[in-house]
Amino acid sequence: MLKQSLHYKLLQKLSPQQIQLMKLIQLPTQAFEERLKQEIEENPALDTGKEEPENFEDTLTDSEDFDEGTEKIDTNDINIDEYLSDDEYPSYKTQANNYSADDEERQIPYAAGTSFHQSLNNQLNTYRINEEERAIADFLVGSIDDSGYIRREIIDLVDDLAFTQNVFTSEEKVEDILINVVQKLDPIGVGARDLKECLIIQLKSKSVKETRTFAIDILENAFDHFVKKHYKKLLEKFNIEEDQLKEIITEIGKLNPKPGSSYAGNNKLAEQIVPDFSIQIIDGNLELTLNSRNAPELHVSREYNNMLKGYSDSKKKSKSQKDAVMFIKQKLDAAKWFIDAIKQRQQTLLITMNAIMLRQEAYFLTGDERKLKPMILKDIADEIHMDVSTVSRVANSKYVTTPYGTKLIKVFFSESMKNDQGEDVSTREIKKILETVIQEEDKRKPLTDEKLSKILKEKGYPIARRTVAKYREQLDISVARLRKEI
């Protein structure tokens, strides 16, 4: 049987304006400027500049009963179609021809050049090889990754040549083209199948020298010992002195382990960080400012506001004029909300960053990372009476300029641990001390994680060996064996 019942359910829903505000808060400065530009292009009722807007709220209120009136508007006063036209001002009317030789060039330059693989293909054109050999060489060049390596087995390349290029050949032929053609291309080392081969190719391309001869011998016959820094075994195996081994290590250290990346990197755009905040020390006190690019001058278009006033004061109207009024009211409402959202964004950013600055005042005054206090997102959220997600949006995507460099705000947050005196200390403080201890260690006998744990305990930080290993990996520091030097 069908049964009808009534259920009550409590749901929390965000309005479109609240969702949009959260998205605005999350945007870093450059993305925020793009969003602002987009909104100005889409909403003609929104203007930029220092012009003070008229109060259009009364106009909106007065025009609420506009639809119910029976008066008609004099269409000779305002041409709606002309006003709403995208082509109101032809482009030639906004162009100026009074340029001079010393005018600033405002065109954005475009990066141009030859890509890594194009360069390799251009070099192939200088080789005198037959059609089959060129097809194999082209395929090999196409198989090189951005680091400059061919990471596939020769047998797999032979199969692919047969299936995709209709070139039937042997492994010996492909390997011969690889070694005598592809691996001769510039940059030297390109086309290698592993790091060992890459380094040997580069050494063999240089002039003959005793140190380089030893280096090639070590790489060919004791590569694992070299990589794992088993220096004693190398000294015994090759019967050389420490000074000689040190020269060999220096010689190998000059080589490029990724010959392709150095070339490809020239065509990549460098990422530019625009800080959202600035913290300065003035007369011993911290001063926080918001980047002016996050606080644009926005106001409602006076022209749109005046149009709405004209419509509300009119004595006659038609359906098309009613539609025009609704369009204008929509755009004015959207402009007013967007301006309010920008102000809320600015206020939220300043309140959040100010709370972080005051919590980490000792660090911002000294720059000593050991003075960073334990701080999690909830600490700031509780202090400013906002949601944790709001603080997270500010911390994860914003940068602040300090007297000690530009920092991602997220780095000021860290978990806490207790020292031997029962005090809460930041894990960043412990990591900084760990990093300092490793920097000051004897590189001939680097400290193991167990020894590092004991040293930290002596300094008042009771940390287990596995925790030391975790912090060391987070700091991108190698294990003791790989930190060893002669």
ROPA-193266 format. One record per residue: residue in one letter; chain; x, y, z of N, C-alpha, C in turn. Coordinates in steps of 0.2 Angstrom, whole numbers, m for minus. Layout:
<rs>
R rest kette  n_px  n_py  n_pz ca_px ca_py ca_pz  c_px  c_py  c_pz
R    A     A     X     Y     Z     X     Y     Z     X     Y     Z
...
</rs>
This chain:
<rs>
R rest kette  n_px  n_py  n_pz ca_px ca_py ca_pz  c_px  c_py  c_pz
R    M     A     4    m6     0     0     0     0     4     6     0
R    L     A     2    11    m3     5    18    m3     4    21     4
R    K     A    10    24     6     9    27    13    12    34    12
R    Q     A     9    39    15    11    46    15    13    48    22
R    S     A    19    51    22    21    53    29    25    60    28
R    L     A    26    63    34    30    70    34    36    69    38
R    H     A    42    71    35    48    71    38    51    78    38
R    Y     A    54    79    44    58    86    45    65    84    44
R    K     A    68    89    41    76    88    40    79    95    40
R    L     A    84    95    44    88   102    44    94   101    40
R    L     A    94   106    35   100   106    30   103   113    31
R    Q     A   110   113    30   113   119    29   115   120    22
R    K     A   113   126    19   115   127    12   118   134    12
R    L     A   123   134     7   126   141     6   123   144     0
R    S     A   122   151     1   119   154    m5   124   155   m10
R    P     A   122   157   m16   127   158   m22   132   163   m20
R    Q     A   130   168   m16   134   174   m14   140   171    m9
R    Q     A   138   167    m5   143   164     0   148   160    m3
R    I     A   146   156    m8   150   152   m12   155   156   m16
R    Q     A   152   161   m19   157   165   m23   162   169   m19
R    L     A   160   171   m13   164   174    m8   170   170    m6
R    M     A   168   163    m5   173   159    m3   179   158    m8
R    K     A   176   158   m14   180   157   m20   185   163   m21
R    L     A   182   169   m20   186   175   m20   192   175   m15
R    I     A   190   173    m9   195   172    m3   201   168    m5
R    Q     A   199   162    m8   204   157   m10   209   160   m15
R    L     A   207   164   m20   211   167   m25   217   170   m23
R    P     A   223   169   m25   229   173   m24   229   179   m28
R    T     A   233   184   m27   233   191   m30   232   191   m38
R    Q     A   236   187   m41   236   187   m49   229   184   m51
R    A     A   227   179   m48   221   176   m50   215   180   m49
R    F     A   215   184   m43   210   188   m41   209   194   m46
R    E     A   215   197   m48   215   202   m53   212   200   m60
R    E     A   213   193   m62   209   191   m68   202   190   m67
R    R     A   200   188   m61   193   187   m59   190   194   m59
R    L     A   193   199   m56   191   206   m56   190   209   m63
R    K     A   195   208   m67   194   210   m74   188   207   m78
R    Q     A   187   200   m77   182   197   m80   175   200   m78
R    E     A   174   201   m71   168   204   m69   167   211   m72
R    I     A   172   215   m72   171   221   m75   169   221   m82
R    E     A   172   216   m86   170   215   m93   163   213   m94
R    E     A   161   208   m89   154   205   m90   148   210   m87
R    N     A   150   214   m82   145   219   m79   147   226   m81
R    P     A   143   229   m86   144   236   m87   142   241   m82
R    A     A   139   239   m77   137   243   m71   142   244   m66
R    L     A   148   240   m67   154   241   m62   159   245   m65
R    D     A   161   250   m62   167   254   m64   173   254   m59
R    T     A   178   256   m62   184   256   m57   187   263   m57
R    G     A   190   265   m52   193   272   m51   191   275   m45
R    K     A   192   281   m44   191   284   m37   185   288   m37
R    E     A   181   288   m42   174   292   m42   170   289   m37
R    E     A   167   293   m33   162   291   m27   156   290   m30
R    P     A   153   284   m29   146   282   m32   141   286   m29
R    E     A   136   287   m32   129   289   m29   126   284   m26
R    N     A   122   286   m21   118   280   m17   112   278   m22
R    F     A   113   272   m25   107   270   m29   102   266   m26
R    E     A   103   265   m19    98   260   m15    92   264   m15
R    D     A    91   270   m15    85   274   m15    82   273   m21
R    T     A    86   273   m27    83   273   m33    80   266   m34
R    L     A    84   261   m32    81   254   m33    74   254   m29
R    T     A    74   257   m23    68   256   m19    62   260   m22
R    D     A    64   266   m25    59   270   m28    56   267   m34
R    S     A    60   263   m38    58   260   m44    55   253   m43
R    E     A    54   251   m37    51   244   m36    44   244   m38
R    D     A    40   250   m38    33   250   m40    33   253   m47
R    F     A    38   253   m51    38   255   m57    34   251   m62
R    D     A    34   245   m61    30   240   m65    22   241   m64
R    E     A    20   244   m59    13   245   m57    10   251   m60
R    G     A    15   256   m62    12   262   m64     9   262   m71
R    T     A     6   267   m73     3   267   m80     6   273   m84
R    E     A    11   276   m82    14   281   m85    18   279   m91
R    K     A    20   283   m96    24   281  m101    30   285  m102
R    I     A    36   282  m104    42   286  m104    43   289  m111
R    D     A    46   295  m111    47   298  m118    54   295  m120
R    T     A    53   291  m125    59   287  m128    64   292  m131
R    N     A    62   298  m132    67   303  m135    73   305  m130
R    D     A    71   304  m124    76   306  m118    82   301  m118
R    I     A    80   294  m118    86   289  m118    84   284  m123
R    N     A    89   283  m127    89   277  m132    92   271  m129
R    I     A    87   266  m127    89   260  m124    94   256  m128
R    D     A    92   255  m135    96   251  m139   103   253  m140
R    E     A   103   260  m140   110   263  m141   114   262  m135
R    Y     A   111   263  m129   115   262  m123   117   255  m122
R    L     A   113   250  m124   115   243  m122   119   240  m128
R    S     A   120   244  m133   124   241  m139   131   241  m137
R    D     A   134   235  m139   141   234  m138   146   238  m142
R    D     A   143   241  m148   146   245  m153   145   252  m152
R    E     A   144   255  m146   142   262  m145   147   266  m148
R    Y     A   154   264  m146   159   268  m148   164   264  m153
R    P     A   164   266  m159   168   262  m164   175   262  m161
R    S     A   179   257  m163   186   256  m161   190   262  m163
R    Y     A   189   265  m169   194   270  m172   193   276  m168
R    K     A   187   277  m164   187   283  m160   191   283  m154
R    T     A   193   277  m152   197   277  m146   204   276  m147
R    Q     A   206   276  m153   213   275  m155   217   282  m156
R    A     A   223   282  m154   227   288  m155   233   287  m159
R    N     A   235   292  m163   241   291  m168   247   295  m166
R    N     A   246   299  m160   251   303  m158   257   300  m154
R    Y     A   260   295  m158   266   291  m155   272   295  m156
R    S     A   277   294  m151   284   296  m152   289   291  m151
R    A     A   295   292  m153   300   287  m153   302   284  m146
R    D     A   300   289  m141   302   287  m134   296   284  m130
R    D     A   291   283  m134   285   280  m130   287   273  m128
R    E     A   284   272  m122   285   265  m119   282   260  m123
R    E     A   285   254  m124   282   249  m128   278   244  m123
R    R     A   272   244  m124   267   241  m120   265   234  m123
R    Q     A   268   232  m128   266   225  m131   269   220  m127
R    I     A   266   214  m126   269   209  m122   273   205  m126
R    P     A   279   204  m125   284   200  m129   282   192  m129
R    Y     A   282   189  m134   281   182  m134   287   178  m135
R    A     A   288   173  m131   294   168  m131   294   164  m137
R    A     A   299   164  m141   300   160  m147   306   157  m147
R    G     A   307   151  m151   313   147  m151   312   140  m153
R    T     A   317   136  m153   316   129  m155   316   125  m149
R    S     A   311   120  m150   310   116  m144   316   110  m144
R    F     A   316   107  m139   321   102  m138   321    97  m143
R    H     A   316    94  m145   315    89  m150   316    92  m157
R    Q     A   314    98  m158   315   101  m165   322   102  m166
R    S     A   326   104  m161   333   105  m161   337    98  m163
R    L     A   335    93  m160   337    86  m161   336    84  m169
R    N     A   330    85  m171   328    84  m178   332    88  m183
R    N     A   333    94  m181   337    99  m186   344    96  m186
R    Q     A   347    93  m181   354    91  m181   354    84  m185
R    L     A   349    80  m185   348    74  m189   349    76  m196
R    N     A   346    82  m198   347    83  m206   354    84  m208
R    T     A   359    85  m204   365    86  m206   369    79  m207
R    Y     A   366    74  m205   369    67  m206   367    64  m213
R    R     A   372    61  m216   371    58  m222   370    50  m221
R    I     A   363    49  m220   361    42  m219   355    40  m224
R    N     A   354    34  m225   349    32  m230   342    33  m227
R    E     A   337    31  m231   330    32  m229   328    28  m223
R    E     A   330    22  m223   329    17  m217   332    20  m210
R    E     A   338    22  m211   342    24  m205   339    31  m202
R    R     A   337    35  m207   333    41  m205   327    40  m201
R    A     A   323    35  m204   317    33  m200   318    30  m193
R    I     A   323    26  m193   325    24  m186   327    29  m181
R    A     A   332    34  m184   334    39  m180   329    44  m178
R    D     A   324    46  m182   318    50  m181   314    47  m175
R    F     A   313    40  m176   309    37  m171   312    37  m164
R    L     A   319    36  m164   323    36  m158   323    43  m154
R    V     A   323    48  m158   323    55  m156   316    56  m153
R    G     A   311    54  m156   304    54  m154   303    51  m147
R    S     A   307    46  m146   306    42  m140   310    45  m134
R    I     A   314    50  m135   318    53  m130   313    58  m125
R    D     A   314    57  m119   310    61  m114   313    68  m113
R    D     A   309    72  m109   312    79  m108   318    79  m104
R    S     A   320    74  m101   327    73   m97   332    71  m102
R    G     A   331    69  m108   336    67  m112   337    60  m113
R    Y     A   333    55  m110   334    48  m109   329    44  m114
R    I     A   331    39  m116   327    34  m119   326    28  m114
R    R     A   320    28  m111   319    23  m106   316    17  m108
R    R     A   316    15  m114   313     9  m116   318     4  m119
R    E     A   317    m2  m119   321    m8  m121   322    m7  m129
R    I     A   327    m9  m131   329    m9  m138   324   m14  m142
R    I     A   322   m20  m139   317   m24  m142   311   m21  m143
R    D     A   308   m17  m138   302   m14  m138   302    m9  m144
R    L     A   308    m5  m145   308     0  m150   308    m4  m157
R    V     A   311    m9  m157   311   m13  m164   304   m15  m166
R    D     A   300   m17  m161   293   m19  m162   289   m13  m164
R    D     A   290    m8  m160   286    m2  m162   287     1  m169
R    L     A   294     0  m171   296     2  m178   292    m2  m183
R    A     A   291    m8  m182   288   m13  m186   280   m11  m187
R    F     A   277   m10  m181   270   m10  m181   268    m3  m183
R    T     A   271     3  m181   269    10  m182   272    13  m188
R    Q     A   279    11  m189   282    14  m195   283    10  m201
R    N     A   281     4  m200   282    m1  m206   289    m2  m207
R    V     A   294    m1  m202   301    m2  m203   303    m9  m200
R    F     A   305   m14  m204   307   m20  m201   315   m20  m200
R    T     A   317   m20  m194   325   m20  m193   326   m25  m187
R    S     A   333   m24  m186   335   m29  m180   337   m24  m174
R    E     A   338   m28  m168   341   m24  m162   348   m21  m164
R    E     A   352   m25  m167   359   m23  m168   359   m16  m172
R    K     A   354   m16  m177   354   m10  m182   351    m4  m178
R    V     A   346    m5  m174   344     1  m170   349     3  m165
R    E     A   352    m2  m161   357     0  m156   363     4  m160
R    D     A   365     2  m166   370     5  m169   368    13  m171
R    I     A   362    14  m173   360    21  m175   359    25  m168
R    L     A   357    21  m163   357    25  m157   364    27  m154
R    I     A   369    23  m155   376    25  m152   379    29  m157
R    N     A   379    28  m163   383    32  m168   380    38  m171
R    V     A   373    39  m170   370    45  m173   366    49  m167
R    V     A   362    46  m164   357    49  m159   362    52  m153
R    Q     A   366    47  m150   370    49  m145   376    54  m146
R    K     A   376    56  m153   381    61  m155   378    68  m155
R    L     A   372    68  m154   368    74  m155   370    79  m149
R    D     A   368    85  m149   369    90  m144   363    91  m141
R    P     A   362    92  m134   367    91  m129   370    84  m128
R    I     A   377    84  m126   380    78  m125   377    74  m120
R    G     A   376    67  m121   373    63  m116   366    62  m117
R    V     A   363    65  m122   356    64  m124   355    57  m128
R    G     A   350    53  m127   349    47  m130   352    41  m125
R    A     A   354    43  m119   357    38  m115   351    34  m112
R    R     A   352    27  m110   347    23  m108   347    23  m100
R    D     A   352    25   m97   352    26   m90   357    31   m88
R    L     A   357    33   m81   362    38   m79   369    36   m80
R    K     A   371    30   m79   378    27   m80   380    29   m87
R    E     A   376    27   m92   378    28   m99   378    35  m101
R    C     A   374    39   m98   374    46   m99   380    50   m97
R    L     A   382    48   m91   389    51   m88   395    49   m92
R    I     A   395    42   m94   401    40   m98   401    43  m105
R    I     A   395    44  m108   395    47  m114   398    54  m114
R    Q     A   396    58  m108   399    65  m108   406    65  m106
R    L     A   409    60  m102   416    60  m101   420    58  m107
R    K     A   417    53  m111   421    51  m117   421    57  m122
R    S     A   417    61  m122   416    67  m127   422    72  m125
R    K     A   424    72  m119   429    77  m117   436    75  m119
R    S     A   441    79  m119   448    77  m120   451    72  m115
R    V     A   456    69  m118   458    63  m113   462    66  m108
R    K     A   461    64  m102   464    66   m96   464    60   m91
R    E     A   470    60   m87   470    54   m82   464    53   m77
R    T     A   462    59   m75   456    59   m70   450    57   m74
R    R     A   449    59   m80   443    57   m83   443    49   m85
R    T     A   449    47   m87   450    40   m88   448    35   m82
R    F     A   451    38   m76   449    34   m70   442    35   m69
R    A     A   439    40   m70   432    41   m69   427    37   m73
R    I     A   429    36   m80   426    31   m84   426    24   m82
R    D     A   432    22   m79   434    16   m77   429    14   m71
R    I     A   429    19   m66   425    18   m60   417    17   m62
R    L     A   415    22   m67   408    21   m68   406    15   m72
R    E     A   411    12   m76   410     6   m80   410     0   m75
R    N     A   415     0   m71   416    m6   m67   414    m6   m60
R    A     A   412     0   m57   410     0   m50   405     6   m49
R    F     A   400     6   m53   395    11   m53   391    11   m46
R    D     A   389     5   m44   385     4   m38   389     7   m32
R    H     A   396     5   m32   400     8   m26   400    15   m26
R    F     A   401    18   m32   401    25   m33   395    29   m30
R    V     A   389    26   m33   382    29   m31   381    28   m24
R    K     A   383    23   m21   382    22   m13   387    25    m9
R    K     A   392    28   m12   398    31    m9   402    27    m4
R    H     A   403    21    m7   407    16    m4   415    18    m6
R    Y     A   417    23    m3   424    26    m5   429    21    m3
R    K     A   429    18     2   434    13     4   435     8    m1
R    K     A   430     5    m3   430     0    m8   433     2   m15
R    L     A   431     8   m16   434    11   m22   441    12   m22
R    L     A   444    14   m16   451    15   m15   455     9   m16
R    E     A   452     4   m13   455    m3   m13   455    m6   m20
R    K     A   449    m6   m23   448    m9   m30   452    m6   m35
R    F     A   453     1   m35   457     4   m40   464     6   m38
R    N     A   465     5   m32   472     7   m30   474    14   m31
R    I     A   470    18   m29   471    25   m30   471    29   m23
R    E     A   474    35   m23   474    39   m16   468    43   m15
R    E     A   467    45    m9   461    49    m8   460    55   m12
R    D     A   466    59   m13   466    65   m17   464    64   m24
R    Q     A   466    58   m27   464    56   m34   457    55   m34
R    L     A   454    51   m29   447    50   m29   443    56   m28
R    K     A   445    61   m24   442    67   m23   442    71   m30
R    E     A   447    71   m34   447    74   m40   442    71   m45
R    I     A   442    64   m45   437    60   m49   430    62   m48
R    I     A   428    62   m41   422    64   m39   420    71   m41
R    T     A   425    76   m41   423    82   m43   422    83   m51
R    E     A   426    79   m54   425    78   m62   418    76   m64
R    I     A   416    70   m60   410    68   m62   404    73   m60
R    G     A   405    76   m54   400    81   m52   399    87   m57
R    K     A   404    88   m61   403    93   m66   398    91   m72
R    L     A   397    85   m72   393    82   m78   385    84   m77
R    N     A   381    83   m82   374    85   m82   370    78   m82
R    P     A   367    77   m76   363    70   m76   357    70   m80
R    K     A   354    76   m82   348    77   m86   350    82   m92
R    P     A   353    79   m97   355    84  m102   349    87  m106
R    G     A   343    84  m106   338    87  m110   334    92  m106
R    S     A   334    92   m99   330    97   m95   333   104   m96
R    S     A   340   104   m96   343   111   m97   341   114  m103
R    Y     A   340   111  m108   338   114  m114   330   116  m114
R    A     A   327   111  m112   319   112  m112   317   117  m107
R    G     A   321   118  m102   319   123   m97   320   130  m100
R    N     A   323   131  m105   324   138  m108   317   140  m110
R    N     A   313   136  m112   306   138  m115   301   138  m110
R    K     A   302   137  m104   297   137   m99   297   144   m95
R    L     A   291   146   m94   290   152   m91   291   152   m83
R    A     A   295   156   m81   296   157   m74   290   159   m70
R    E     A   288   156   m65   283   157   m61   284   164   m56
R    Q     A   280   168   m57   281   175   m53   276   175   m47
R    I     A   279   176   m41   275   176   m35   273   183   m33
R    V     A   267   185   m33   265   191   m30   262   191   m23
R    P     A   266   194   m18   263   193   m11   257   196   m10
R    D     A   253   194    m6   246   197    m4   247   201     2
R    F     A   252   200     6   253   205    12   260   207    12
R    S     A   261   212    17   268   214    18   268   215    25
R    I     A   273   213    29   275   214    36   281   217    36
R    Q     A   281   223    40   287   227    41   288   228    48
R    I     A   294   230    50   296   231    57   297   239    57
R    I     A   293   243    60   294   250    61   294   252    68
R    D     A   300   255    70   301   257    77   300   251    82
R    G     A   302   245    80   301   239    84   295   236    84
R    N     A   290   238    81   283   235    80   282   233    73
R    L     A   277   228    73   276   225    67   270   229    63
R    E     A   270   230    57   265   233    53   263   229    47
R    L     A   257   227    47   254   223    42   250   227    37
R    T     A   251   226    30   248   230    25   245   224    20
R    L     A   240   226    17   237   222    11   239   224     5
R    N     A   241   220     0   244   222    m6   238   226   m10
R    S     A   240   232   m12   235   237   m15   231   234   m21
R    R     A   234   229   m24   231   225   m29   225   221   m27
R    N     A   225   220   m21   219   216   m18   214   221   m15
R    A     A   215   227   m16   210   232   m14   209   237   m19
R    P     A   205   235   m25   204   240   m30   199   245   m29
R    E     A   199   251   m32   194   256   m31   188   254   m36
R    L     A   183   252   m33   177   250   m37   171   254   m35
R    H     A   166   255   m40   160   259   m38   155   257   m44
R    V     A   149   258   m42   143   257   m47   143   263   m52
R    S     A   142   261   m58   142   265   m64   137   271   m63
R    R     A   139   277   m63   135   283   m62   130   283   m68
R    E     A   132   281   m74   128   281   m80   122   277   m79
R    Y     A   124   270   m77   118   266   m76   113   268   m70
R    N     A   116   271   m65   112   273   m60   107   279   m62
R    N     A   110   283   m66   106   289   m69   101   286   m73
R    M     A   102   281   m77    97   279   m82    91   276   m78
R    L     A    93   272   m72    88   269   m68    83   275   m65
R    K     A    87   280   m63    83   286   m60    78   289   m66
R    G     A    81   289   m72    77   292   m77    71   288   m79
R    Y     A    72   281   m78    66   277   m80    61   278   m74
R    S     A    63   278   m68    59   278   m62    55   285   m62
R    D     A    58   290   m65    54   297   m65    50   298   m71
R    S     A    50   293   m76    47   294   m82    39   293   m81
R    K     A    36   295   m86    28   295   m86    25   290   m90
R    K     A    29   287   m94    26   282   m99    31   277  m100
R    K     A    29   271  m102    33   265  m103    30   260  m107
R    S     A    34   256  m110    32   250  m114    35   244  m111
R    K     A    33   238  m114    36   232  m112    44   231  m112
R    S     A    46   233  m118    53   233  m119    57   238  m114
R    Q     A    54   243  m112    57   248  m107    57   244  m100
R    K     A    52   241   m99    52   237   m93    57   232   m92
R    D     A    58   228   m98    64   223   m98    71   227   m97
R    A     A    71   233  m100    77   237   m99    79   238   m92
R    V     A    73   240   m89    74   242   m82    76   236   m78
R    M     A    73   230   m79    75   224   m75    82   222   m77
R    F     A    84   223   m83    91   222   m84    96   226   m80
R    I     A    94   233   m80    99   238   m77    99   236   m69
R    K     A    93   235   m66    92   233   m59    96   227   m58
R    Q     A    96   222   m62   100   216   m61   108   217   m61
R    K     A   110   221   m66   117   223   m66   119   227   m60
R    L     A   115   232   m58   116   236   m52   117   232   m46
R    D     A   112   227   m45   112   223   m39   119   218   m39
R    A     A   120   216   m45   126   212   m45   133   216   m44
R    A     A   133   222   m46   139   226   m45   139   228   m38
R    K     A   133   229   m35   134   231   m27   136   225   m23
R    W     A   133   219   m25   135   213   m21   143   212   m22
R    F     A   145   212   m28   152   211   m30   157   216   m26
R    I     A   155   222   m25   159   227   m22   159   225   m14
R    D     A   153   223   m12   153   221    m5   157   214    m4
R    A     A   157   210    m9   161   204    m8   168   205    m8
R    I     A   171   210   m12   178   212   m12   179   215    m5
R    K     A   175   219    m2   176   222     5   177   217    10
R    Q     A   172   212    10   172   206    14   179   202    13
R    R     A   181   201     7   187   198     6   193   201     9
R    Q     A   193   208     8   199   212    11   199   211    19
R    Q     A   193   212    21   193   211    29   195   204    31
R    T     A   192   199    28   194   192    30   201   191    30
R    L     A   205   193    24   212   192    23   216   196    29
R    L     A   214   202    30   217   206    35   217   203    42
R    I     A   210   201    44   209   199    51   213   192    52
R    T     A   213   188    47   216   181    47   224   182    48
R    M     A   227   186    43   234   187    43   236   191    49
R    N     A   232   196    52   234   199    58   234   194    64
R    A     A   230   190    64   230   185    70   236   180    69
R    I     A   238   178    63   244   174    62   250   178    64
R    M     A   250   185    62   256   189    64   257   190    71
R    L     A   252   191    75   252   192    82   254   185    86
R    R     A   252   180    83   253   173    86   261   172    85
R    Q     A   263   174    79   270   172    78   275   178    78
R    E     A   273   183    83   276   189    83   284   188    84
R    A     A   286   184    88   293   183    90   297   181    84
R    Y     A   294   177    79   297   175    73   298   181    69
R    F     A   293   185    67   293   191    63   297   196    65
R    L     A   299   197    72   303   202    74   311   199    74
R    T     A   312   193    74   319   191    74   321   187    67
R    G     A   316   183    64   317   179    58   320   172    60
R    D     A   320   171    67   323   164    69   317   159    69
R    E     A   318   154    65   312   149    64   312   145    71
R    R     A   317   145    75   316   141    81   311   145    86
R    K     A   309   151    84   304   155    89   297   154    86
R    L     A   296   150    81   289   149    78   285   145    83
R    K     A   280   147    85   275   144    90   271   138    87
R    P     A   269   133    90   265   128    87   258   132    86
R    M     A   255   130    80   249   134    78   246   129    72
R    I     A   240   128    73   236   125    68   230   129    66
R    L     A   227   127    61   221   131    58   216   133    63
R    K     A   214   128    67   209   129    72   211   134    77
R    D     A   217   135    79   219   140    83   217   147    81
R    I     A   218   148    75   217   155    72   209   155    70
R    A     A   206   150    68   199   150    67   195   152    73
R    D     A   197   149    79   194   150    85   195   158    88
R    E     A   201   160    86   203   167    88   199   172    84
R    I     A   198   171    78   194   176    74   187   175    73
R    H     A   185   169    76   178   167    75   176   166    68
R    M     A   180   162    65   178   160    58   179   153    57
R    D     A   177   150    51   177   143    50   184   141    48
R    V     A   186   135    50   193   132    49   194   132    41
R    S     A   189   131    37   190   131    30   192   138    27
R    T     A   189   143    30   191   150    28   198   151    29
R    V     A   200   149    35   208   150    37   212   146    32
R    S     A   210   140    31   213   136    26   214   139    19
R    R     A   209   142    17   209   146    10   214   151    10
R    V     A   214   155    16   219   160    16   226   158    16
R    A     A   227   152    20   234   150    22   237   146    16
R    N     A   233   143    12   236   138     7   238   142     1
R    S     A   235   148    m1   236   151    m7   239   158    m7
R    K     A   241   160    m1   243   167     0   250   167     2
R    Y     A   254   173     0   261   174     2   261   181     5
R    V     A   266   181    10   267   187    13   275   189    13
R    T     A   276   195    12   283   198    11   285   200    18
R    T     A   291   197    21   293   199    27   300   201    27
R    P     A   303   204    32   310   206    31   315   200    30
R    Y     A   313   194    30   317   188    29   315   184    23
R    G     A   311   188    18   309   185    12   302   184    11
R    T     A   300   182     5   293   180     4   291   173     6
R    K     A   286   172    10   284   166    13   277   164    11
R    L     A   276   158    10   269   155    10   266   155    17
R    I     A   260   157    18   258   158    24   257   151    28
R    K     A   256   146    24   255   139    26   261   137    31
R    V     A   267   139    29   273   137    33   273   139    40
R    F     A   269   144    42   269   146    49   265   142    53
R    F     A   261   137    50   257   132    54   261   126    55
R    S     A   261   123    61   264   117    63   261   114    69
R    E     A   262   107    69   260   104    75   264   105    81
R    S     A   262   103    87   266   104    93   269    97    96
R    M     A   275    98    99   277    92   103   280    95   110
R    K     A   280    90   114   282    93   121   290    91   122
R    N     A   293    96   125   300    95   126   301    92   133
R    D     A   308    91   135   309    87   141   306    91   147
R    Q     A   304    98   147   302   102   152   294   102   152
R    G     A   291    98   147   284    98   147   281   104   143
R    E     A   285   108   140   283   114   136   281   112   129
R    D     A   276   115   126   274   114   119   279   118   114
R    V     A   282   114   110   286   117   105   284   115    98
R    S     A   286   120    93   284   118    86   288   113    83
R    T     A   285   109    79   289   104    75   294   108    70
R    R     A   292   114    68   296   117    64   303   119    67
R    E     A   302   121    74   308   122    78   313   116    78
R    I     A   310   110    79   314   104    80   317   103    73
R    K     A   313   104    67   316   103    61   322   108    59
R    K     A   321   114    62   327   119    61   333   117    65
R    I     A   332   114    71   338   112    75   341   106    72
R    L     A   337   101    69   339    95    66   343    97    60
R    E     A   341   102    56   344   104    50   351   107    52
R    T     A   351   111    57   357   114    59   363   109    61
R    V     A   360   104    65   365    99    67   368    95    61
R    I     A   364    94    56   366    90    50   371    94    47
R    Q     A   370   101    46   375   105    43   381   106    46
R    E     A   381   105    53   388   106    56   391    99    58
R    E     A   388    94    55   391    87    56   398    86    52
R    D     A   402    82    54   408    80    51   406    76    45
R    K     A   407    78    39   405    75    33   409    69    31
R    R     A   414    68    34   418    62    33   415    56    37
R    K     A   411    58    43   408    53    47   401    56    49
R    P     A   396    56    44   390    59    45   386    55    50
R    L     A   381    59    53   378    56    59   372    52    56
R    T     A   371    46    59   365    42    58   359    45    61
R    D     A   353    42    59   347    44    62   347    43    70
R    E     A   350    37    72   350    36    79   354    41    83
R    K     A   360    43    80   364    48    83   361    55    83
R    L     A   357    56    78   354    62    78   348    63    83
R    S     A   345    57    84   340    56    89   343    58    96
R    K     A   349    55    98   352    56   104   354    63   105
R    I     A   357    66   100   358    73   100   352    78   102
R    L     A   347    76    99   341    80   100   338    79   107
R    K     A   339    73   109   337    72   116   341    76   121
R    E     A   348    76   120   352    80   124   350    87   124
R    K     A   347    90   118   345    97   118   339    98   121
R    G     A   335    93   123   329    93   127   323    92   122
R    Y     A   324    88   117   319    86   112   318    78   112
R    P     A   315    75   116   314    68   116   311    65   110
R    I     A   314    64   104   311    61    98   314    55    96
R    A     A   310    50    94   312    44    92   316    44    85
R    R     A   319    39    84   323    38    78   319    39    72
R    R     A   313    35    72   309    35    66   306    42    64
R    T     A   305    46    70   303    53    69   308    57    66
R    V     A   314    56    68   320    60    65   320    58    58
R    A     A   320    52    56   320    50    49   314    53    45
R    K     A   308    54    48   303    57    44   304    65    43
R    Y     A   307    68    49   308    75    48   314    76    43
R    R     A   319    72    43   324    72    38   322    72    31
R    E     A   317    67    30   315    66    23   310    72    21
R    Q     A   307    75    26   303    81    24   307    87    23
R    L     A   313    87    25   318    92    24   322    91    18
R    D     A   321    85    15   324    83     8   332    82    10
R    I     A   333    79    15   340    77    17   342    70    16
R    S     A   347    68    13   348    61    12   350    57    19
R    V     A   351    51    18   353    47    24   360    48    25
R    A     A   363    46    31   370    47    32   375    45    27
R    R     A   374    39    24   379    36    20   379    40    13
R    L     A   374    43    11   374    47     5   376    55     6
R    R     A   377    56    13   380    63    14   387    63    15
R    K     A   390    57    15   397    56    16   401    59    11
R    E     A   407    62    13   412    65     9   419    63    11
R    I     A   423    64     6   430    62     7   434    68    11
</rs>
